[in-house]
Amino acid sequence: MLKSDPALRIQATLRVMEHDGVNPAITDSSTFQFDTGNSMTDCFDGKLEGCFLYGRHWNPTNLILSKALAALENTESGWVTASGMAAITNTILQICSSGDHIITSVTTYGGTYAFFKNLLPRFNIAVTFLDISDLKSVEAAIRPNTRVIYTESLTNPLLVVSDIPRLAEIAHSKGIKLVIDNTFTPIIISPSELGADVVVHSLTKFINGKSDCIAGAICADADFINSISDVNSGVSMLLGPVLDPLRSASIHKNLFTLPIRILKHSQNAAYIAGQFRSKGAVVTYPGLTSHKQHELFNSLMNPGYGYGGLFSIDMGTKEKANLFMVAMQKRHLGYLAVSLGYYKTLFSNSGTSTSSEIPLDVQRSMGLSEGLVRISIGLDSDIGSTWKEMEAAYDEASQ
């Protein structure tokens, strides 16, 4: 696939719309008229191009956002959903049937882990959890009925870098789909250009950037998007996770500031993580040379956007983690809250929040410390002052 700058690709989707407005008009219709009964029949049968049937299927506003997201990920097509989890679950359930098998990273978002561990067995879909960086283990786990290898570009919360090109080679040699969640690294990494078949996102996070909505996206080739939206057999059509057009329009506008926001998040995270590293704290950030997969990240990333806005500090114990987070919040550095990608800093103790669905013994076996604090750095303009306050909070909690 031809590589180009993701920012230029999404900018190219902008065009003057109705009445010369610089933003597309919002279509809030739930249903759409046809000139003839035969036209409606043809639309139901998937024979008409460029027509709209019913808001749960397609609507003009969601189509515009989907095209922009497909441009961002350099895929043929895209589909937007009412949440990131809807994007994940719809993708998996479209590919897999009863009796199939999935390979996935044990280090993953807690909601994803719970879906794989607790819900999929009810549909007789087996799942193998493993260290996704151990490529030999990935190869050894493949079965004749394996349909999907699933991982995150940068895993939650341990920030393990997935070797997407090698995983794609392994998957495709066996006719398996590679599905990548790119929520942590939008515009920084382009999984489809590295071999991924499907890319999913929680638009709630960096892409929207405002912590004011819940939304998701699926980016893939046209055949896959057509299959999930098919009126007779498409999971996304039949389960109905439609994104509201008003939210869709809001996300579309915010998408175009993503390049400059991501760069600022990256610059701030690199500075704070570097300061913590110099201080001797146990810090994990892919932009640090101390990260064991730093060079791998370098080989995957698009130039010019940095290493992302997420890093973690291991405080050793849950008690110290809580003290650190409360001290940061008291200093108005951000919020003790889940999620990420907001313009204010967000921090949480992963093991007791976004990874709490993962049993404690599994958390420990995969290397998740009870004292791990995941930090999504904000868009602070004076990052030097932020560091002074964050260092004081760290020192206070470390006593």
C-alpha positions as CSV (number, residue, x, y, z in Angstrom):
1,M,0.0,0.0,0.0
2,L,1.3,3.5,-0.9
3,K,2.6,5.4,2.1
4,S,1.9,9.1,2.6
5,D,1.5,11.5,5.5
6,P,-1.7,10.6,7.5
7,A,-2.4,14.3,8.2
8,L,-2.4,15.1,4.4
9,R,-4.7,12.1,3.7
10,I,-7.3,13.3,6.2
11,Q,-7.0,16.9,5.0
12,A,-7.7,15.7,1.5
13,T,-11.1,14.5,2.5
14,L,-12.3,18.0,3.3
15,R,-14.4,19.7,0.7
16,V,-16.9,22.5,0.6
17,M,-20.3,21.1,1.2
18,E,-23.9,22.3,0.9
19,H,-24.4,26.1,0.8
20,D,-20.6,26.6,0.8
21,G,-20.2,25.8,4.5
22,V,-16.7,24.9,5.5
23,N,-18.1,22.1,7.7
24,P,-20.4,19.4,6.3
25,A,-24.0,19.7,7.1
26,I,-25.4,17.4,9.8
27,T,-28.0,15.0,8.6
28,D,-30.3,14.1,11.5
29,S,-32.8,12.1,9.5
30,S,-33.4,8.5,10.6
31,T,-34.9,7.5,7.3
32,F,-34.5,8.6,3.6
33,Q,-36.9,8.8,0.7
34,F,-36.8,7.0,-2.6
35,D,-38.3,8.1,-6.0
36,T,-39.7,4.7,-6.7
37,G,-40.5,1.4,-5.0
38,N,-38.0,-0.4,-7.2
39,S,-35.2,1.9,-6.0
40,M,-36.0,1.1,-2.4
41,T,-35.9,-2.6,-3.2
42,D,-32.6,-2.3,-5.0
43,C,-31.2,-0.4,-2.0
44,F,-32.2,-3.2,0.3
45,D,-30.6,-5.7,-2.0
46,G,-27.3,-3.7,-2.1
47,K,-27.6,-2.8,-5.7
48,L,-27.5,1.0,-5.5
49,E,-24.4,3.0,-4.8
50,G,-24.6,6.4,-3.0
51,C,-28.1,6.1,-1.6
52,F,-29.2,6.0,2.0
53,L,-31.8,3.7,3.4
54,Y,-32.0,4.0,7.2
55,G,-29.9,5.6,9.9
56,R,-28.9,2.3,11.4
57,H,-27.3,1.3,8.1
58,W,-25.7,4.5,6.8
59,N,-26.3,8.2,7.0
60,P,-24.4,11.0,5.3
61,T,-22.8,12.4,8.4
62,N,-21.4,9.0,9.5
63,L,-20.2,8.3,5.9
64,I,-18.2,11.6,5.9
65,L,-16.5,10.7,9.2
66,S,-15.9,7.1,8.1
67,K,-14.2,8.3,4.9
68,A,-12.0,10.6,6.9
69,L,-11.0,7.8,9.3
70,A,-10.3,5.5,6.4
71,A,-8.0,8.2,5.0
72,L,-6.3,8.5,8.4
73,E,-5.6,4.7,8.4
74,N,-5.0,4.4,4.7
75,T,-7.7,1.8,4.2
76,E,-10.3,1.5,1.5
77,S,-13.3,2.0,3.8
78,G,-14.4,2.6,7.3
79,W,-17.4,2.3,9.6
80,V,-18.2,4.2,12.8
81,T,-19.8,2.8,15.9
82,A,-21.3,4.0,19.2
83,S,-18.2,2.9,21.2
84,G,-14.7,1.5,20.9
85,M,-16.0,-1.8,22.4
86,A,-18.6,-2.0,19.7
87,A,-15.9,-1.7,17.0
88,I,-13.9,-4.5,18.7
89,T,-16.9,-6.9,19.3
90,N,-18.4,-6.3,15.8
91,T,-15.1,-7.0,14.1
92,I,-14.5,-10.2,16.0
93,L,-18.1,-11.5,15.6
94,Q,-18.1,-10.7,11.9
95,I,-14.9,-12.8,11.3
96,C,-15.5,-15.6,13.8
97,S,-18.2,-18.2,14.2
98,S,-18.8,-21.0,16.7
99,G,-15.9,-23.4,16.8
100,D,-13.3,-20.8,15.8
101,H,-10.1,-19.7,17.7
102,I,-8.5,-16.4,18.4
103,I,-4.9,-15.5,19.5
104,T,-4.6,-12.3,21.5
105,S,-2.2,-10.4,23.7
106,V,-2.7,-11.0,27.4
107,T,-1.7,-7.3,27.9
108,T,-4.8,-5.5,26.6
109,Y,-7.6,-3.2,27.6
110,G,-9.7,-4.7,30.4
111,G,-12.9,-4.6,28.5
112,T,-11.4,-6.4,25.6
113,Y,-10.0,-9.0,27.9
114,A,-13.4,-9.5,29.5
115,F,-15.0,-9.9,26.1
116,F,-12.5,-12.5,25.0
117,K,-12.4,-14.3,28.3
118,N,-16.0,-14.2,29.5
119,L,-18.3,-13.7,26.6
120,L,-16.8,-15.4,23.6
121,P,-16.8,-18.9,25.2
122,R,-20.6,-18.6,25.3
123,F,-20.4,-18.6,21.5
124,N,-18.0,-21.5,21.5
125,I,-15.1,-19.3,20.3
126,A,-11.8,-20.2,22.0
127,V,-9.2,-17.7,22.9
128,T,-5.5,-18.1,23.6
129,F,-3.9,-15.3,25.7
130,L,-0.1,-14.8,25.4
131,D,2.8,-12.5,25.3
132,I,2.3,-10.9,21.9
133,S,6.0,-9.9,21.8
134,D,7.0,-13.6,21.9
135,L,6.5,-14.4,18.2
136,K,7.5,-18.0,18.6
137,S,4.7,-18.4,21.1
138,V,2.3,-16.8,18.6
139,E,3.3,-19.2,15.9
140,A,3.0,-22.2,18.3
141,A,-0.5,-21.1,19.4
142,I,-1.9,-21.3,15.8
143,R,-4.6,-24.0,15.3
144,P,-6.3,-25.1,12.1
145,N,-9.4,-23.2,13.3
146,T,-7.5,-19.9,14.2
147,R,-9.2,-17.0,12.5
148,V,-7.8,-13.9,14.2
149,I,-4.6,-12.6,15.8
150,Y,-5.6,-9.6,17.8
151,T,-3.5,-7.0,19.6
152,E,-3.0,-3.3,20.2
153,S,-0.3,-1.3,18.5
154,L,0.9,-0.2,21.9
155,T,-0.7,-2.3,24.6
156,N,-2.7,-1.2,27.5
157,P,-1.4,-0.6,30.1
158,L,2.1,-2.0,29.9
159,L,3.0,-0.2,26.6
160,V,4.3,-3.3,24.9
161,V,5.0,-2.6,21.2
162,S,3.4,-5.1,18.8
163,D,5.6,-6.1,15.9
164,I,2.8,-5.6,13.3
165,P,4.8,-6.5,10.2
166,R,6.0,-9.9,11.7
167,L,2.6,-10.6,13.1
168,A,1.1,-9.9,9.7
169,E,3.5,-12.4,8.1
170,I,2.7,-15.0,10.6
171,A,-1.1,-14.5,10.3
172,H,-1.2,-14.3,6.5
173,S,1.0,-17.4,6.0
174,K,-1.9,-19.3,7.6
175,G,-4.8,-17.4,6.1
176,I,-5.5,-15.6,9.4
177,K,-6.7,-12.0,9.9
178,L,-4.6,-9.6,11.8
179,V,-6.7,-7.1,13.8
180,I,-5.0,-4.1,15.5
181,D,-6.4,-1.7,18.0
182,N,-4.7,1.6,17.3
183,T,-6.3,3.7,20.0
184,F,-3.1,4.6,21.7
185,T,-1.2,5.6,18.6
186,P,-3.4,7.2,16.0
187,I,-1.5,9.0,13.2
188,I,1.8,7.8,14.9
189,I,1.5,4.2,13.6
190,S,-0.5,3.2,10.5
191,P,-1.2,-0.6,11.0
192,S,-2.8,-1.2,7.6
193,E,0.4,0.0,5.9
194,L,2.3,-2.5,8.1
195,G,0.1,-5.5,7.2
196,A,-3.0,-5.3,9.4
197,D,-6.2,-6.4,7.9
198,V,-8.5,-4.5,10.2
199,V,-7.8,-1.4,12.4
200,V,-10.1,-0.5,15.2
201,H,-10.3,2.6,17.4
202,S,-11.9,4.1,20.4
203,L,-12.6,7.5,19.0
204,T,-13.4,8.6,22.6
205,K,-9.7,9.0,23.2
206,F,-7.1,10.9,21.2
207,I,-9.0,11.2,18.0
208,N,-11.9,13.2,19.5
209,G,-9.7,14.6,22.3
210,K,-12.4,16.2,24.4
211,S,-13.7,13.4,26.7
212,D,-17.2,14.4,25.8
213,C,-18.5,11.4,23.8
214,I,-18.2,7.7,23.3
215,A,-17.5,6.3,19.8
216,G,-15.5,3.8,17.9
217,A,-14.3,3.0,14.4
218,I,-13.5,0.1,12.1
219,C,-11.1,0.6,9.2
220,A,-10.6,-2.1,6.6
221,D,-11.0,-2.9,2.9
222,A,-14.3,-2.3,1.2
223,D,-15.3,-6.0,1.2
224,F,-15.0,-6.2,5.0
225,I,-16.9,-2.9,5.6
226,N,-19.6,-4.0,3.2
227,S,-19.9,-7.3,5.0
228,I,-20.4,-5.8,8.5
229,S,-23.0,-3.4,7.1
230,D,-24.9,-5.9,5.0
231,V,-28.6,-5.7,5.8
232,N,-29.0,-9.5,6.0
233,S,-25.9,-10.8,7.7
234,G,-23.7,-7.8,8.8
235,V,-23.0,-7.8,12.5
236,S,-22.9,-4.0,12.7
237,M,-26.2,-3.7,10.9
238,L,-28.0,-6.4,12.9
239,L,-26.6,-5.5,16.4
240,G,-27.3,-1.8,15.8
241,P,-24.3,0.0,17.4
242,V,-25.0,3.2,15.3
243,L,-23.2,6.4,16.1
244,D,-25.4,9.5,16.5
245,P,-24.9,11.9,13.6
246,L,-24.5,14.9,16.0
247,R,-21.6,13.2,17.8
248,S,-20.2,12.0,14.5
249,A,-20.1,15.6,13.2
250,S,-18.3,16.8,16.3
251,I,-15.7,14.1,16.1
252,H,-15.1,14.9,12.4
253,K,-14.3,18.5,13.3
254,N,-11.9,17.4,16.1
255,L,-10.2,14.9,13.9
256,F,-8.5,17.7,11.9
257,T,-6.6,19.0,14.9
258,L,-5.3,15.5,15.7
259,P,-1.8,16.0,14.1
260,I,-0.9,19.0,16.2
261,R,-2.5,17.6,19.4
262,I,-0.7,14.3,19.1
263,L,2.6,16.1,18.6
264,K,2.1,18.2,21.7
265,H,1.0,15.2,23.7
266,S,4.2,13.4,22.5
267,Q,6.5,16.3,23.3
268,N,5.0,16.7,26.8
269,A,5.2,12.9,27.6
270,A,8.8,12.7,26.3
271,Y,9.8,15.5,28.6
272,I,8.1,14.3,31.7
273,A,9.1,10.6,31.1
274,G,12.7,11.7,30.6
275,Q,12.7,13.7,33.8
276,F,11.3,10.8,35.8
277,R,14.0,8.5,34.2
278,S,16.7,10.9,35.3
279,K,15.3,10.9,38.7
280,G,15.5,7.1,38.9
281,A,11.8,6.4,38.9
282,V,10.5,3.2,37.2
283,V,9.1,4.8,34.1
284,T,7.9,3.2,30.9
285,Y,7.6,5.2,27.7
286,P,8.4,4.0,24.1
287,G,10.2,7.2,23.4
288,L,12.9,6.4,26.0
289,T,15.9,4.4,24.8
290,S,15.5,2.4,28.0
291,H,12.3,0.9,26.6
292,K,13.3,-2.5,25.4
293,Q,11.3,-2.1,22.2
294,H,12.3,1.5,21.5
295,E,14.0,0.6,18.2
296,L,11.0,-1.5,17.1
297,F,8.7,1.5,17.7
298,N,11.1,3.6,15.6
299,S,10.7,1.2,12.7
300,L,6.9,1.3,12.9
301,M,6.2,5.0,13.4
302,N,5.3,7.7,11.0
303,P,7.9,10.6,11.3
304,G,7.0,13.9,12.9
305,Y,4.4,12.9,15.5
306,G,6.6,11.6,18.4
307,Y,6.0,8.5,20.6
308,G,2.5,9.3,22.0
309,G,1.1,10.8,25.1
310,L,1.1,7.8,27.4
311,F,3.6,6.7,29.9
312,S,3.5,4.8,33.2
313,I,5.2,5.2,36.6
314,D,5.5,2.2,38.9
315,M,5.1,3.3,42.5
316,G,5.6,-0.2,43.8
317,T,2.5,-0.4,45.9
318,K,-1.2,0.5,45.4
319,E,-1.0,2.7,48.5
320,K,1.8,4.8,47.1
321,A,0.1,4.9,43.7
322,N,-3.0,6.3,45.3
323,L,-1.0,8.9,47.3
324,F,0.7,9.9,44.1
325,M,-2.5,10.4,42.1
326,V,-4.2,12.3,44.9
327,A,-1.2,14.5,45.3
328,M,-1.2,15.3,41.5
329,Q,-4.9,16.1,41.6
330,K,-4.5,18.4,44.6
331,R,-1.9,20.3,42.6
332,H,-4.4,20.7,39.7
333,L,-2.2,18.7,37.4
334,G,-5.2,16.8,36.0
335,Y,-7.8,14.3,37.1
336,L,-7.7,10.9,38.8
337,A,-10.0,9.4,36.1
338,V,-10.0,6.7,33.6
339,S,-9.6,7.2,29.8
340,L,-6.9,9.1,27.9
341,G,-6.3,11.6,25.1
342,Y,-7.9,14.5,26.9
343,Y,-6.4,18.0,26.8
344,K,-6.0,17.7,30.6
345,T,-3.8,15.1,32.2
346,L,-5.6,11.9,33.2
347,F,-4.1,9.2,35.5
348,S,-5.3,6.0,37.1
349,N,-4.0,2.9,38.8
350,S,-4.4,0.4,36.0
351,G,-4.8,-2.8,38.1
352,T,-7.8,-1.4,40.0
353,S,-9.4,0.5,37.1
354,T,-9.1,-0.1,33.3
355,S,-7.4,-3.5,33.8
356,S,-9.5,-4.6,36.8
357,E,-11.3,-7.2,34.7
358,I,-8.1,-9.1,34.5
359,P,-7.6,-11.5,37.5
360,L,-4.9,-10.5,40.0
361,D,-2.8,-13.6,39.3
362,V,-2.9,-12.9,35.6
363,Q,-2.0,-9.2,36.2
364,R,1.1,-10.3,38.2
365,S,2.1,-13.0,35.7
366,M,2.1,-10.5,32.8
367,G,4.1,-8.0,34.8
368,L,1.4,-5.5,35.9
369,S,2.5,-4.1,39.2
370,E,-0.1,-3.1,41.8
371,G,1.6,0.3,41.9
372,L,1.4,1.1,38.2
373,V,0.0,4.5,37.4
374,R,-0.8,5.1,33.8
375,I,-0.6,8.7,32.8
376,S,-2.1,10.4,29.7
377,I,-0.3,13.7,29.6
378,G,-2.3,16.8,28.7
379,L,-1.6,19.7,26.3
380,D,0.2,21.8,29.0
381,S,1.9,24.8,27.5
382,D,4.4,25.2,30.3
383,I,5.6,21.6,30.7
384,G,8.5,22.7,32.9
385,S,6.1,24.0,35.6
386,T,4.0,20.8,35.2
387,W,7.2,18.7,35.9
388,K,8.0,20.7,39.1
389,E,4.5,20.0,40.5
390,M,4.5,16.4,39.4
391,E,8.0,15.8,40.9
392,A,6.7,17.3,44.2
393,A,3.7,14.9,44.1
394,Y,6.0,12.0,43.4
395,D,8.3,12.9,46.3
396,E,5.4,13.3,48.6
397,A,4.0,9.9,47.8
398,S,7.4,8.2,47.9
399,Q,8.2,9.1,51.5
